[in-house]
């Protein structure tokens, strides 16, 4: 049977109060008895005093009558003496009422008073007759007075005895009462002291036991498996039970914290590895960008050289074109003046020599042009090779960007697992992700520019090859023409004989000159196109160098962010180590599982419980579905259908929100409208995420956005907002409808 300390104290107080009331009642009865004795004493004393007053009045009458007799003043008798006699009569009547047992004695005194008064009046009359007669009456009067006093004394003696007996009885009872009060008070004091000792033992003994147990708990240095072993069936026992429950709750909390710290340690290790991989990737990006910059600068120099060489080729071709035009005009003149050649052999010989010298210069110029075209083709081929190398490097950058993006996603996930401690890592991961996206975008643009440049280079290569072929044709034709001139010069003497052959040769030469002229124009156009392409390549190369510089700056920022991630990771590792060391001092029985890997997703915690099993079950189901989506988004394998998972989650969110709102309506939750608005906001946000996922617009930023939405919902909605309706239902003792 459980008896509370309050009940025990109340019982002891009731017992003490009963004893006190009994003692007070007994004391009151004794006091009433003493009061009755005291009243009797006062009454007897008053009667005795009345008798003394009567004696005094008798003496006064004696004096008044004696004086009136000696002085002859009869007014004294009628005034003062009569007044005293009247007072004596009143007192005797009062005394007779108070002491009826002395009635006969009082009657005797009353008769004696009458005789005494008559004797005094007679004495006054006797002195009026003669002095001698008066002296005899005075002697008789004095005898009557003495007799009167003796009568009073006979009445006074029993009253005195009665008063003395009353005094003795009163003081006897008073002494007995005092003794009883002292003894009873002592016994009562001893009883109260013993009751206090008993009460203090009832309270202090379990308190001392609890104190001793708490001292054992303190000396155990954090043994949370300890419990207060108190079997009291009272408030202290309840306190010990509640303390044990509280200690058990602390133990559960410490175990939960230990598990979280263990997970944070593993997350910290993953974050450290991710930061190392990120730093390694960033170093690779920096090295690749440095190589790309070097190649781009080399390409830019080659483009400048090619541009200068093509400009020289163009000038040479222009000069060749002018000479061909002159030659064609000269051949026309030669054709029209063929008939005059026969008559002007000397002039023809001179002209032939001049033309031969010009042809030697043309041959040398054409050979030089051919060399320039060949050199230009080699430069263009080298440019094309460098462009191909740059395209390969762009592919490397894209791969590194993808790896960095994936690492940023992993870092974001690890930061989300780290909770408040990983919020800074989430920001860093976001910056890494943005930098990776910018790097991929710039690399793509550079790749497109390089592809366009490669196409232009291919066109320039083709034009150069055509120019080289044309120059070879011109060179061959000019060589033939030169040989012809030599034959003309050497066979001038045979000119007249071979005039027809010369005419035929001139016609052939005219045809050849036309071909050379057309080829020269085409070469000029090809050189112009090549120069334009080279200038475009030069501009693209300058843009590429600018983009590479921008990428280099972003890479430096990425490198700085990687260092911050590594620093934050080490700081997190240090803090987790300190927390683990602190927790290791508490004996909770928790053993960290070092072999279990941290899984992607967010674990359910009882701290998120709203105290309603149905809502907690629905929240847990949401956790399972959201974690499945996160795993699918990270793995991106064919084993998961992202669209189906998103629809699956959205359907359950709609079901859970409607079910929760229906439950809140059943309990008249006062903040239901605000709760519905929060549901609507979250549904709209998740709808937008679903649209992005279904459109295939998946990237690291979207994954981070999903995690942020989930974590914020957990922290702001379930852990705070939903907790309010759980507290409201518990405080009001409501039973929500299922």
C-alpha positions as CSV (number, residue, x, y, z in Angstrom):
1,X,0.0,0.0,0.0
2,X,1.4,3.4,-1.0
3,X,1.4,6.0,1.8
4,X,2.6,9.4,0.7
5,X,4.9,11.6,2.8
6,X,2.1,14.1,2.8
7,X,-0.3,11.5,4.3
8,X,2.3,10.5,6.9
9,X,2.9,14.2,7.9
10,X,-0.8,14.8,8.0
11,X,-1.4,11.7,10.2
12,X,1.4,12.8,12.6
13,X,0.0,16.4,12.7
14,X,-3.5,15.0,13.3
15,X,-2.2,12.8,16.2
16,X,-0.2,15.8,17.7
17,X,-3.3,18.0,17.3
18,X,-5.5,15.4,19.0
19,X,-3.1,15.1,21.9
20,X,-2.8,18.9,22.1
21,X,-6.6,19.2,22.0
22,X,-6.9,16.5,24.7
23,X,-4.3,18.3,26.8
24,X,-6.0,21.7,26.2
25,X,-9.4,20.2,27.1
26,X,-8.1,18.7,30.3
27,X,-6.4,22.0,31.1
28,X,-9.6,23.9,30.4
29,X,-11.6,21.6,32.7
30,X,-9.0,22.1,35.4
31,X,-9.2,25.8,34.8
32,X,-12.9,25.8,35.1
33,X,-12.8,23.9,38.4
34,X,-10.1,26.3,39.7
35,X,-12.3,29.2,38.5
36,X,-15.3,27.8,40.5
37,X,-13.1,27.5,43.6
38,X,-11.7,30.9,43.0
39,X,-15.2,32.3,42.6
40,X,-16.1,30.8,46.0
41,X,-13.0,32.3,47.4
42,X,-13.9,35.7,46.0
43,X,-17.5,35.4,47.4
44,X,-16.3,34.4,50.9
45,X,-13.7,37.1,50.8
46,X,-16.3,39.6,49.8
47,X,-18.6,38.5,52.7
48,X,-15.7,38.7,55.1
49,X,-14.9,42.2,53.8
50,X,-18.6,43.1,54.2
51,X,-18.4,42.0,57.8
52,X,-15.3,44.2,58.2
53,X,-17.2,47.1,56.7
54,X,-20.1,46.5,59.1
55,X,-17.6,46.6,61.9
56,X,-16.2,49.8,60.6
57,X,-19.7,51.3,60.3
58,X,-20.5,50.2,63.9
59,X,-17.3,51.9,65.1
60,X,-18.4,55.0,63.1
61,X,-21.9,54.9,64.7
62,X,-20.1,54.5,68.1
63,X,-18.0,57.6,67.3
64,X,-20.9,59.6,65.9
65,X,-23.2,58.9,68.8
66,X,-20.5,59.6,71.4
67,X,-19.6,62.9,69.7
68,X,-23.3,63.8,69.4
69,X,-23.8,63.1,73.1
70,X,-20.7,65.0,74.2
71,X,-21.4,67.9,71.8
72,X,-25.1,67.9,72.0
73,X,-25.3,68.0,68.2
74,X,-28.3,65.9,67.3
75,X,-27.8,66.5,63.6
76,X,-24.9,64.1,63.6
77,X,-27.2,61.4,64.7
78,X,-29.8,62.1,62.1
79,X,-27.2,62.5,59.3
80,X,-23.9,60.6,59.6
81,X,-24.9,58.1,62.3
82,X,-28.3,57.4,60.6
83,X,-26.4,56.9,57.2
84,X,-24.0,54.4,58.8
85,X,-26.9,52.5,60.4
86,X,-28.6,52.4,57.0
87,X,-25.5,51.0,55.3
88,X,-25.1,48.4,58.1
89,X,-28.6,47.3,57.5
90,X,-28.0,47.0,53.8
91,X,-24.8,45.1,54.3
92,X,-26.4,42.7,56.8
93,X,-29.3,42.0,54.3
94,X,-26.7,41.4,51.6
95,X,-24.6,39.2,53.9
96,X,-27.7,37.3,54.8
97,X,-28.4,36.5,51.2
98,X,-24.8,35.5,50.5
99,X,-24.4,33.4,53.7
100,X,-27.9,32.0,54.6
101,X,-26.3,29.5,57.0
102,X,-25.3,32.5,59.2
103,X,-28.9,33.9,59.2
104,X,-29.5,33.5,62.9
105,X,-26.2,35.1,63.8
106,X,-26.9,37.9,61.4
107,X,-30.4,38.4,63.0
108,X,-28.7,38.5,66.4
109,X,-26.3,41.2,65.1
110,X,-29.2,43.1,63.7
111,X,-31.0,43.1,67.1
112,X,-27.8,44.0,68.8
113,X,-27.5,46.9,66.4
114,X,-30.9,48.1,67.3
115,X,-30.1,48.0,71.0
116,X,-26.8,49.6,70.4
117,X,-28.5,52.4,68.5
118,X,-31.2,52.9,71.2
119,X,-28.5,52.9,73.8
120,X,-26.6,55.7,71.9
121,X,-29.7,57.8,71.4
122,X,-30.5,57.4,75.1
123,X,-26.9,58.4,76.0
124,X,-27.4,61.6,74.0
125,X,-30.6,62.3,75.8
126,X,-28.9,61.5,79.2
127,X,-26.2,64.0,78.6
128,X,-29.0,66.5,77.9
129,X,-30.3,65.8,81.4
130,X,-27.0,65.8,83.3
131,X,-23.4,64.8,82.9
132,X,-23.5,62.2,85.5
133,X,-26.5,60.6,83.9
134,X,-24.8,60.9,80.6
135,X,-21.6,59.2,82.0
136,X,-23.6,56.3,83.2
137,X,-25.4,56.0,79.9
138,X,-22.0,56.2,78.1
139,X,-20.6,53.3,80.2
140,X,-23.7,51.3,79.3
141,X,-23.3,52.4,75.6
142,X,-19.6,51.4,75.6
143,X,-20.6,48.0,77.0
144,X,-23.2,47.6,74.3
145,X,-20.5,48.5,71.7
146,X,-18.1,45.9,73.0
147,X,-20.9,43.4,73.0
148,X,-21.8,44.4,69.4
149,X,-18.2,43.9,68.3
150,X,-18.1,40.5,70.1
151,X,-21.3,39.6,68.2
152,X,-19.5,40.5,64.9
153,X,-16.5,38.6,66.0
154,X,-18.6,35.5,66.5
155,X,-19.9,35.9,63.0
156,X,-16.5,36.8,61.6
157,X,-14.8,33.7,62.9
158,X,-16.7,31.1,60.7
159,X,-16.4,33.5,57.7
160,X,-12.6,33.7,58.3
161,X,-12.4,29.9,58.6
162,X,-14.5,29.5,55.5
163,X,-12.3,32.0,53.6
164,X,-9.1,30.3,54.8
165,X,-10.4,26.9,53.7
166,X,-11.4,28.4,50.3
167,X,-7.9,29.9,49.9
168,X,-6.3,26.6,50.9
169,X,-8.5,24.7,48.5
170,X,-7.8,27.2,45.7
171,X,-4.1,27.1,46.1
172,X,-4.2,23.3,46.4
173,X,-6.1,22.9,43.2
174,X,-3.9,25.6,41.5
175,X,-0.8,23.7,42.6
176,X,-2.2,20.4,41.4
177,X,-3.2,22.0,38.1
178,X,0.3,23.5,37.7
179,X,1.8,20.1,38.4
180,X,-0.5,18.5,35.9
181,X,0.2,21.2,33.3
182,X,4.0,20.9,33.8
183,X,4.0,17.1,33.7
184,X,1.5,17.0,30.8
185,X,3.4,19.7,28.9
186,X,6.6,17.8,29.4
187,X,5.0,14.6,28.2
188,X,3.4,16.5,25.3
189,X,6.8,18.1,24.5
190,X,8.5,14.7,24.5
191,X,5.7,13.4,22.3
192,X,6.1,16.3,19.8
193,X,9.9,15.8,19.8
194,X,9.5,12.1,19.2
195,X,6.9,12.8,16.5
196,X,9.3,15.3,14.9
197,X,12.2,12.8,15.1
198,X,9.9,10.1,13.6
199,X,8.8,12.6,10.9
200,X,12.4,13.6,10.2
201,X,13.4,10.0,9.9
202,X,10.5,9.4,7.5
203,X,11.8,12.3,5.3
204,X,15.5,12.3,5.9
205,X,16.2,8.5,5.7
206,X,15.0,8.1,2.0
207,X,16.6,11.5,1.3
208,X,19.9,10.4,2.7
209,X,19.5,7.1,0.8
210,X,18.9,9.1,-2.4
211,X,21.8,11.4,-1.6
212,X,24.0,8.4,-1.0
213,X,22.9,7.0,-4.3
214,X,23.5,10.3,-6.1
215,X,26.9,10.4,-4.6
216,X,27.5,6.9,-5.9
217,X,26.3,8.2,-9.3
218,X,28.7,11.1,-9.2
219,X,31.6,8.8,-8.1
220,X,30.7,6.4,-11.0
221,X,31.9,9.2,-13.4
222,X,29.0,9.1,-15.8
223,X,27.6,5.6,-15.4
224,X,24.1,6.2,-16.9
225,X,23.1,2.6,-16.3
226,X,23.0,3.5,-12.6
227,X,19.6,3.8,-10.8
228,X,18.3,4.9,-7.4
229,X,17.4,1.8,-5.4
230,X,14.6,3.2,-3.2
231,X,11.6,1.1,-2.3
232,X,9.7,3.8,-0.5
233,X,6.1,3.9,-1.4
234,X,5.8,7.7,-1.1
235,X,6.8,10.9,-3.0
236,X,10.5,10.2,-2.5
237,X,10.0,6.8,-4.0
238,X,8.1,8.4,-6.9
239,X,10.9,11.0,-7.2
240,X,13.5,8.1,-7.4
241,X,11.4,6.4,-10.0
242,X,11.0,9.6,-12.0
243,X,14.7,10.2,-11.6
244,X,15.5,6.7,-12.9
245,X,13.1,7.3,-15.8
246,X,14.8,10.7,-16.4
247,X,18.3,9.1,-16.2
248,X,17.1,6.4,-18.6
249,X,15.9,9.2,-21.0
250,X,19.2,10.9,-20.7
251,X,20.9,7.5,-21.4
252,X,18.7,7.1,-24.5
253,X,19.5,10.7,-25.6
254,X,23.2,10.1,-25.0
255,X,23.0,6.9,-27.0
256,X,21.2,8.8,-29.8
257,X,23.8,11.5,-29.6
258,X,26.6,8.9,-29.7
259,X,25.0,7.4,-32.8
260,X,24.8,10.8,-34.4
261,X,28.4,11.6,-33.5
262,X,29.4,8.2,-34.9
263,X,27.6,9.0,-38.1
264,X,29.1,12.5,-38.1
265,X,32.5,11.0,-37.8
266,X,31.9,8.8,-40.8
267,X,30.4,11.7,-42.7
268,X,33.4,13.8,-41.7
269,X,35.7,11.0,-43.1
270,X,33.6,11.0,-46.3
271,X,33.7,14.8,-46.5
272,X,37.5,14.7,-46.0
273,X,37.8,12.1,-48.8
274,X,35.5,14.2,-51.0
275,X,37.5,17.4,-50.3
276,X,40.7,15.5,-51.1
277,X,39.2,14.2,-54.4
278,X,37.9,17.7,-55.1
279,X,41.4,19.2,-54.5
280,X,42.9,16.5,-56.7
281,X,40.4,17.2,-59.4
282,X,40.9,20.9,-59.1
283,X,44.7,20.4,-59.4
284,X,44.1,18.3,-62.5
285,X,41.8,21.1,-63.9
286,X,44.5,23.7,-63.1
287,X,47.1,21.6,-64.8
288,X,44.9,21.0,-67.8
289,X,43.9,24.6,-68.1
290,X,47.6,25.6,-67.9
291,X,48.3,23.2,-70.8
292,X,45.4,24.5,-72.7
293,X,46.6,28.1,-72.1
294,X,50.1,27.1,-73.3
295,X,48.7,25.4,-76.4
296,X,46.3,28.3,-77.1
297,X,49.2,30.7,-76.9
298,X,51.2,28.5,-79.2
299,X,48.2,28.3,-81.5
300,X,47.8,32.0,-81.4
301,X,51.5,32.5,-82.4
302,X,51.1,29.9,-85.2
303,X,48.0,31.7,-86.4
304,X,49.8,35.0,-86.5
305,X,52.7,33.3,-88.5
306,X,50.2,31.7,-90.8
307,X,48.4,35.0,-91.3
308,X,51.7,36.7,-92.2
309,X,52.7,33.9,-94.5
310,X,49.3,33.9,-96.3
311,X,49.5,37.7,-96.6
312,X,52.9,37.2,-98.3
313,X,51.4,34.5,-100.5
314,X,48.5,36.7,-101.4
315,X,51.0,39.5,-102.4
316,X,53.0,37.1,-104.4
317,X,49.9,35.8,-106.1
318,X,48.9,39.4,-106.8
319,X,52.3,40.1,-108.3
320,X,52.1,36.9,-110.3
321,X,48.6,37.8,-111.5
322,X,49.9,41.2,-112.7
323,X,52.8,39.5,-114.5
324,X,50.5,37.0,-116.1
325,X,48.2,39.8,-117.3
326,X,51.2,41.5,-118.7
327,X,52.4,38.2,-120.3
328,X,48.9,37.6,-121.7
329,X,48.9,41.1,-123.2
330,X,52.4,40.6,-124.6
331,X,51.4,37.3,-126.1
332,X,48.4,38.9,-127.7
333,X,50.8,41.5,-129.1
334,X,53.1,38.7,-130.2
335,X,50.3,37.0,-131.9
336,X,49.3,40.1,-133.8
337,X,52.9,40.9,-134.5
338,X,53.9,37.4,-135.6
339,X,54.1,38.5,-139.2
340,X,56.4,41.3,-138.1
341,X,58.6,38.9,-136.2
342,X,60.0,37.6,-139.4
343,X,61.0,41.1,-140.3
344,X,62.3,42.1,-136.9
345,X,64.4,39.1,-135.9
346,X,66.7,41.3,-133.9
347,X,64.0,42.9,-132.0
348,X,62.4,39.5,-131.4
349,X,65.8,38.1,-130.2
350,X,66.1,41.1,-127.8
351,X,62.5,40.7,-126.6
352,X,63.1,36.9,-126.3
353,X,66.1,37.5,-124.1
354,X,64.1,40.0,-121.9
355,X,61.2,37.6,-121.7
356,X,63.5,34.8,-120.8
357,X,65.0,36.8,-118.0
358,X,61.4,37.7,-116.9
359,X,60.4,34.1,-117.1
360,X,63.4,33.1,-114.9
361,X,62.1,35.7,-112.4
362,X,58.6,34.4,-112.7
363,X,59.8,30.8,-112.2
364,X,61.7,31.8,-109.1
365,X,58.7,33.8,-107.8
366,X,56.4,30.8,-108.5
367,X,58.8,28.4,-106.8
368,X,58.9,30.8,-103.8
369,X,55.1,31.0,-103.8
370,X,54.9,27.2,-103.9
371,X,57.3,27.1,-100.9
372,X,55.1,29.6,-99.1
373,X,52.0,27.7,-99.9
374,X,53.6,24.5,-98.7
375,X,54.8,26.2,-95.5
376,X,51.3,27.6,-95.0
377,X,49.8,24.1,-95.4
378,X,52.3,22.8,-92.8
379,X,51.3,25.6,-90.4
380,X,47.6,25.0,-91.0
381,X,48.1,21.2,-90.4
382,X,50.0,22.1,-87.2
383,X,47.1,24.4,-86.2
384,X,44.6,21.7,-87.0
385,X,46.7,19.3,-84.8
386,X,46.7,21.8,-82.0
387,X,43.0,22.3,-82.4
388,X,42.4,18.6,-82.1
389,X,44.6,18.5,-79.0
390,X,42.5,21.3,-77.6
391,X,39.3,19.4,-78.3
392,X,40.8,16.4,-76.5
393,X,41.6,18.7,-73.5
394,X,38.1,20.1,-73.7
395,X,36.8,16.6,-73.3
396,X,39.1,16.1,-70.3
397,X,37.8,19.4,-68.8
398,X,34.2,18.2,-69.4
399,X,35.0,14.9,-67.6
400,X,36.7,16.7,-64.7
401,X,33.7,19.1,-64.5
402,X,31.3,16.1,-64.4
403,X,33.5,14.5,-61.6
404,X,33.6,17.8,-59.7
405,X,29.8,18.2,-60.1
406,X,29.4,14.7,-58.7
407,X,31.8,15.4,-55.9
408,X,29.8,18.6,-55.1
409,X,26.7,16.5,-54.9
410,X,28.4,14.1,-52.5
411,X,29.7,17.0,-50.4
412,X,26.2,18.5,-50.3
413,X,24.8,15.1,-49.2
414,X,27.5,14.7,-46.5
415,X,26.8,18.3,-45.4
416,X,23.1,17.6,-45.1
417,X,23.9,14.6,-43.0
418,X,26.1,16.7,-40.8
419,X,23.1,19.0,-39.8
420,X,24.0,22.4,-38.4
421,X,27.6,21.6,-38.4
422,X,27.5,20.9,-42.2
423,X,25.6,24.0,-43.2
424,X,28.8,25.8,-44.1
425,X,29.8,22.7,-46.2
426,X,26.5,22.9,-48.1
427,X,27.4,26.5,-49.1
428,X,30.8,25.4,-50.2
429,X,29.4,22.4,-52.1
430,X,27.0,24.8,-53.9
431,X,29.9,27.1,-54.9
432,X,31.8,24.0,-56.2
433,X,28.8,22.9,-58.1
434,X,28.3,26.4,-59.7
435,X,32.0,26.5,-60.6
436,X,31.8,23.1,-62.2
437,X,28.8,24.2,-64.2
438,X,30.5,27.4,-65.3
439,X,33.6,25.3,-66.2
440,X,31.5,22.9,-68.2
441,X,29.7,25.7,-70.0
442,X,32.9,27.6,-70.9
443,X,34.5,24.3,-72.0
444,X,31.5,23.6,-74.2
445,X,31.7,27.1,-75.8
446,X,35.4,26.7,-76.3
447,X,34.8,23.3,-77.9
448,X,32.2,24.7,-80.3
449,X,34.6,27.5,-81.2
450,X,37.4,25.0,-81.8
451,X,35.1,22.9,-83.9
452,X,34.3,25.9,-86.0
453,X,38.0,26.8,-86.2
454,X,38.8,23.2,-87.2
455,X,36.3,23.5,-90.0
456,X,37.8,26.8,-91.2
457,X,41.3,25.2,-91.0
458,X,40.1,22.3,-93.1
459,X,38.8,24.8,-95.7
460,X,42.1,26.7,-95.5
461,X,44.0,23.4,-95.9
462,X,41.9,22.5,-99.0
463,X,42.4,26.0,-100.4
464,X,46.2,25.8,-99.8
465,X,46.3,22.4,-101.5
466,X,44.5,23.8,-104.5
467,X,46.8,26.8,-104.5
468,X,49.8,24.5,-104.4
469,X,48.5,22.4,-107.3
470,X,47.8,25.6,-109.2
471,X,51.3,26.9,-108.5
472,X,52.7,23.6,-109.7
473,X,50.7,23.9,-112.9
474,X,51.9,27.5,-113.4
475,X,55.4,26.4,-112.6
476,X,55.3,23.7,-115.2
477,X,53.7,25.9,-117.7
478,X,56.1,28.7,-117.1
479,X,59.0,26.2,-117.4
480,X,57.6,25.2,-120.7
481,X,57.3,28.8,-121.7
482,X,60.8,29.5,-120.6
483,X,62.1,26.5,-122.6
484,X,60.1,27.8,-125.5
485,X,61.7,31.2,-125.2
486,X,65.1,29.6,-125.1
487,X,64.3,27.7,-128.2
488,X,63.1,30.9,-129.7
489,X,66.4,32.6,-128.8
490,X,68.5,29.6,-129.9
491,X,66.6,29.0,-133.1
492,X,66.1,32.6,-134.1
493,X,67.8,31.8,-137.3
494,X,65.2,29.2,-137.9
495,X,62.4,31.7,-137.1
496,X,61.3,32.2,-140.6
497,X,61.2,28.5,-141.3
498,X,59.2,27.8,-138.1
499,X,56.9,30.8,-138.2
500,X,53.9,28.5,-138.4
501,X,55.2,26.5,-135.4
502,X,55.8,29.8,-133.5
503,X,52.3,31.0,-134.3
504,X,50.9,27.7,-133.1
505,X,53.1,28.0,-129.9
506,X,51.9,31.5,-129.4
507,X,48.3,30.3,-129.6
508,X,49.1,27.5,-127.1
509,X,50.9,30.0,-124.9
510,X,47.8,32.3,-125.0
511,X,45.6,29.4,-123.9
512,X,48.1,28.5,-121.2
513,X,48.3,32.2,-120.1
514,X,44.6,32.3,-119.8
515,X,44.6,29.2,-117.7
516,X,47.4,30.7,-115.6
517,X,45.5,33.9,-115.3
518,X,42.3,32.1,-114.1
519,X,44.3,30.0,-111.7
520,X,46.1,33.1,-110.4
521,X,42.7,34.7,-109.8
522,X,41.5,31.6,-108.0
523,X,44.7,31.5,-106.0
524,X,44.1,35.1,-105.0
525,X,40.5,34.3,-104.0
526,X,41.7,31.2,-102.0
527,X,44.4,33.2,-100.3
528,X,41.9,35.9,-99.4
529,X,39.6,33.2,-98.0
530,X,42.5,31.6,-96.1
531,X,43.5,35.0,-94.7
532,X,39.9,35.6,-93.6
533,X,39.7,32.2,-92.0
534,X,43.0,32.7,-90.3
535,X,41.8,36.1,-89.0
536,X,38.6,34.4,-87.7
537,X,40.8,31.7,-86.1
538,X,42.9,34.4,-84.6
539,X,39.8,36.1,-83.1
540,X,38.5,32.8,-81.9
541,X,41.9,32.0,-80.4
542,X,41.8,35.4,-78.6
543,X,38.3,34.6,-77.2
544,X,39.5,31.1,-76.2
545,X,42.4,32.7,-74.3
546,X,40.0,35.0,-72.6
547,X,37.7,32.2,-71.7
548,X,40.6,30.1,-70.5
549,X,41.6,33.1,-68.3
550,X,38.1,33.2,-66.9
551,X,38.1,29.4,-66.3
552,X,41.5,29.8,-64.6
553,X,40.1,32.4,-62.3
554,X,37.1,30.2,-61.5
555,X,39.4,27.3,-61.0
556,X,41.4,29.3,-58.5
557,X,38.2,30.1,-56.7
558,X,37.3,26.4,-56.8
559,X,40.7,25.6,-55.4
560,X,40.1,28.1,-52.5
561,X,36.7,26.6,-51.9
562,X,38.3,23.1,-51.8
563,X,40.7,24.4,-49.2
564,X,37.8,25.8,-47.2
565,X,35.9,22.4,-47.5
566,X,39.1,20.6,-46.3
567,X,39.5,23.1,-43.5
568,X,35.8,22.8,-42.4
569,X,36.1,19.0,-42.7
570,X,39.1,18.9,-40.4
571,X,37.4,21.3,-38.0
572,X,34.3,19.1,-38.0
573,X,36.5,16.1,-37.5
574,X,38.2,17.8,-34.5
575,X,34.9,18.8,-32.9
576,X,33.4,15.3,-33.4
577,X,36.5,13.8,-31.8
578,X,36.1,16.1,-28.8
579,X,32.4,15.3,-28.5
580,X,33.2,11.6,-28.9
581,X,35.8,11.8,-26.1
582,X,33.3,13.6,-23.9
583,X,30.6,11.0,-24.6
584,X,33.1,8.2,-24.0
585,X,33.2,9.3,-20.3
586,X,29.6,8.4,-20.0
587,X,28.9,4.7,-19.6
588,X,25.8,4.2,-21.8
589,X,26.6,0.8,-23.1
590,X,26.7,2.1,-26.7
591,X,29.3,0.5,-28.9
592,X,30.0,2.3,-32.2
593,X,29.7,0.2,-35.3
594,X,32.8,1.1,-37.3
595,X,32.1,-1.3,-40.2
596,X,28.6,0.0,-41.2
597,X,28.8,2.6,-44.0
598,X,26.7,5.7,-43.9
599,X,23.8,5.3,-46.3
600,X,22.5,8.1,-48.5
601,X,19.3,9.6,-47.0
602,X,17.9,11.1,-43.8
603,X,17.2,8.9,-40.8
604,X,14.1,9.2,-38.7
605,X,14.5,10.4,-35.1
606,X,12.1,10.2,-32.2
607,X,12.8,13.9,-31.6
608,X,10.5,14.4,-34.7
609,X,7.6,12.5,-33.2
610,X,4.4,14.5,-32.7
611,X,3.0,12.0,-30.2
612,X,0.4,10.6,-32.6
613,X,1.2,7.1,-33.9
614,X,-0.7,7.5,-37.1
615,X,1.0,10.8,-38.1
616,X,4.4,9.5,-37.0
617,X,3.9,6.4,-39.3
618,X,3.0,8.6,-42.2
619,X,6.0,10.8,-41.6
620,X,8.2,7.7,-41.5
621,X,6.8,6.5,-44.8
622,X,7.6,9.9,-46.3
623,X,11.2,9.4,-45.1
624,X,11.4,6.0,-46.9
625,X,10.1,7.4,-50.2
626,X,12.2,10.5,-50.1
627,X,15.3,8.5,-49.3
628,X,14.5,6.2,-52.3
629,X,14.4,9.3,-54.5
630,X,17.7,10.6,-53.2
631,X,19.4,7.3,-53.8
632,X,18.0,7.2,-57.3
633,X,19.1,10.7,-58.0
634,X,22.7,10.1,-56.8
635,X,23.1,6.7,-58.5
636,X,21.3,7.7,-61.7
637,X,21.3,4.1,-62.8
638,X,18.7,2.3,-64.9
639,X,17.4,0.5,-61.8
640,X,15.4,3.6,-60.8
641,X,12.6,5.4,-62.6
642,X,13.0,9.0,-61.3
643,X,9.6,10.1,-62.7
644,X,7.7,7.2,-61.0
645,X,9.5,7.8,-57.7
646,X,8.6,11.5,-57.8
647,X,5.0,10.8,-58.6
648,X,5.0,8.2,-55.9
649,X,6.2,10.8,-53.3
650,X,3.8,13.5,-54.6
651,X,0.8,11.2,-54.3
652,X,1.8,10.2,-50.7
653,X,2.4,13.9,-49.8
654,X,-1.1,14.7,-51.0
655,X,-2.6,11.7,-49.0
656,X,-0.6,12.6,-45.8
657,X,-1.5,16.4,-45.9
658,X,-5.2,15.7,-46.5
659,X,-5.2,13.0,-43.8
660,X,-3.4,15.4,-41.4
661,X,-5.8,18.3,-42.1
662,X,-8.8,16.0,-41.6
663,X,-7.5,15.0,-38.2
664,X,-6.8,18.6,-37.2
665,X,-10.4,19.5,-38.2
666,X,-11.7,16.8,-35.9
667,X,-9.9,18.3,-32.9
668,X,-10.7,22.0,-33.9
669,X,-7.0,22.9,-34.1
670,X,-6.9,26.7,-33.8
671,X,-4.1,27.2,-36.4
672,X,-5.5,24.9,-39.0
673,X,-5.7,27.6,-41.8
674,X,-2.0,28.5,-41.3
675,X,-1.2,24.8,-41.4
676,X,-3.0,24.4,-44.7
677,X,-1.1,27.3,-46.2
678,X,2.2,25.7,-45.3
679,X,1.1,22.5,-46.9
680,X,0.1,24.4,-50.1
681,X,3.6,26.1,-50.2
682,X,5.4,22.8,-49.8
683,X,3.2,21.1,-52.4
684,X,3.8,23.9,-54.9
685,X,7.6,23.7,-54.3
686,X,7.7,19.9,-54.8
687,X,5.5,20.2,-57.9
688,X,8.2,22.5,-59.4
689,X,10.9,20.0,-58.5
690,X,8.8,17.2,-60.1
691,X,8.4,19.1,-63.3
692,X,12.2,19.7,-63.5
693,X,12.9,16.0,-62.9
694,X,10.3,14.8,-65.4
695,X,11.8,17.2,-68.0
696,X,15.2,15.6,-67.4
697,X,16.7,18.8,-66.1
698,X,18.7,17.0,-63.4
699,X,21.9,18.5,-62.0
700,X,23.7,18.9,-58.7
701,X,21.8,22.1,-57.9
702,X,18.5,20.3,-58.2
703,X,19.7,17.5,-55.9
704,X,20.9,20.1,-53.4
705,X,17.5,21.9,-53.7
706,X,15.7,18.7,-53.0
707,X,17.8,18.0,-49.9
708,X,17.3,21.6,-48.7
709,X,13.6,21.3,-49.1
710,X,13.5,18.0,-47.3
711,X,15.8,19.1,-44.4
712,X,14.0,22.5,-44.0
713,X,10.7,20.7,-44.0
714,X,11.9,18.3,-41.3
715,X,13.4,21.1,-39.2
716,X,10.7,23.8,-39.7
717,X,7.5,21.8,-40.4
718,X,7.6,18.4,-38.6
719,X,10.0,19.3,-35.8
720,X,8.3,22.7,-35.0
721,X,4.9,23.2,-36.7
722,X,3.6,19.6,-36.4
723,X,4.9,19.5,-32.8
724,X,2.4,22.3,-31.9
725,X,-0.7,20.3,-32.8
726,X,0.8,17.3,-31.0
727,X,1.2,19.5,-27.8
728,X,-2.3,21.0,-28.3
729,X,-3.9,17.5,-28.5
730,X,-1.9,16.2,-25.5
731,X,-2.6,19.3,-23.3
732,X,-6.3,19.2,-24.0
733,X,-6.6,15.4,-23.6
734,X,-8.2,15.1,-27.1
735,X,-8.7,11.9,-29.0
736,X,-8.3,12.7,-32.7
737,X,-10.5,10.7,-35.1
738,X,-8.5,8.1,-37.2
